[in-house]
Amino acid sequence: MLLLTWTAFAVEGVTGLYKMEYSTPFPGGLQLFGLDRIPPIFFAREYVYTLVVKHLLLVGAIGVTLTLSIHVWRSNPGQRSTLFRTLLGANLALALAIGAAAAILGFYHAIVLHFS
């Protein structure tokens, strides 16, 4: 399961950077370290702020998954732990928050396209 999660993070990272550059509703696209150049389009600032929140949630999920991976690597097979369940719950909450941020981004994307 952890291997699948790390694979999903890798795919998300590569496709996310590509989409930021070429699939945003802005004429010049966005760059990871160039978010200060937001075009003067209606709802563009909200779009970028939501994108930043989504990226921060993703970094948090990667941190929790890294902690979970280390815990699983060091524990004995079959050993139950409340930390393991807590980390899985935190990952679930972060995944739902990332999904919500992605849904909001889709909404803002449509608004920006409409007004640009």
C-alpha positions in Angstrom: 0.0 0.0 0.0 2.8 2.4 0.8 4.5 1.7 -2.6 1.2 2.6 -4.3 1.0 5.8 -2.2 4.5 6.8 -3.1 3.8 6.1 -6.8 0.7 8.3 -6.6 2.8 11.1 -5.1 5.3 10.9 -7.9 2.6 10.9 -10.6 0.9 13.8 -8.8 4.1 15.8 -8.6 5.0 15.4 -12.3 1.5 15.9 -13.7 0.8 18.8 -11.2 3.9 20.7 -12.3 3.0 20.1 -16.0 -0.6 21.3 -15.4 0.5 24.3 -13.5 2.7 25.4 -16.5 0.3 24.5 -19.4 -3.2 23.9 -18.1 -4.0 26.9 -15.9 -6.5 29.3 -17.2 -3.9 32.1 -17.5 -2.3 33.1 -20.8 1.3 32.6 -19.6 0.7 29.7 -17.3 2.1 29.5 -13.7 5.5 28.5 -12.5 6.2 27.0 -9.1 8.5 29.8 -8.0 6.8 32.5 -10.0 3.5 32.7 -8.2 4.1 36.4 -7.4 3.2 37.3 -11.0 -0.5 36.8 -10.9 -2.3 38.2 -13.9 -5.0 40.8 -13.2 -8.0 38.5 -14.0 -11.1 38.1 -11.9 -10.6 35.3 -9.3 -7.0 34.8 -10.4 -5.6 35.5 -6.9 -8.1 33.1 -5.3 -7.1 30.5 -7.8 -3.4 30.8 -7.0 -4.0 30.9 -3.2 -6.1 27.7 -3.4 -3.3 26.1 -5.5 -0.8 27.1 -2.9 -3.0 25.6 -0.1 -3.3 22.4 -2.2 0.5 22.2 -2.6 1.0 22.7 1.2 -1.6 19.9 1.9 0.3 17.7 -0.5 3.6 18.4 1.3 1.9 17.6 4.6 0.6 14.3 3.2 4.1 13.4 2.0 5.4 14.1 5.5 2.8 12.0 7.1 3.4 9.2 4.6 7.1 9.4 5.2 6.5 9.1 9.0 4.2 6.2 8.3 6.7 4.5 6.0 9.5 4.8 8.7 7.1 3.4 11.4 6.1 0.4 9.2 9.8 -0.2 8.3 10.9 -0.3 11.9 8.0 -2.2 13.5 7.7 -6.0 13.6 5.3 -7.7 11.2 1.8 -8.0 12.8 2.5 -5.5 15.5 -0.5 -3.2 16.1 0.0 0.4 16.9 -2.2 3.3 17.6 0.4 5.5 15.9 -0.2 3.5 12.7 -3.9 4.1 12.8 -3.5 7.8 13.7 -1.2 8.3 10.7 -3.6 6.5 8.4 -6.4 8.7 9.7 -4.3 11.8 9.2 -3.5 10.7 5.6 -7.2 10.1 4.9 -8.1 13.6 6.2 -5.3 15.2 4.1 -6.5 13.3 1.0 -10.0 14.5 1.5 -8.8 18.1 2.0 -6.6 17.8 -1.2 -9.6 16.5 -3.1 -11.7 19.5 -1.8 -9.0 21.9 -2.8 -8.9 20.3 -6.3 -12.7 20.6 -6.6 -12.4 24.3 -5.6 -9.6 24.8 -8.2 -11.9 23.3 -10.9 -14.6 25.8 -9.9 -12.2 28.7 -10.0 -10.7 27.5 -13.3 -14.2 27.7 -14.9 -14.7 31.2 -13.4 -11.3 32.5 -14.6 -11.9 31.1 -18.1 -15.3 32.7 -18.2 -14.0 36.2 -17.3 -10.8 36.1 -19.2 
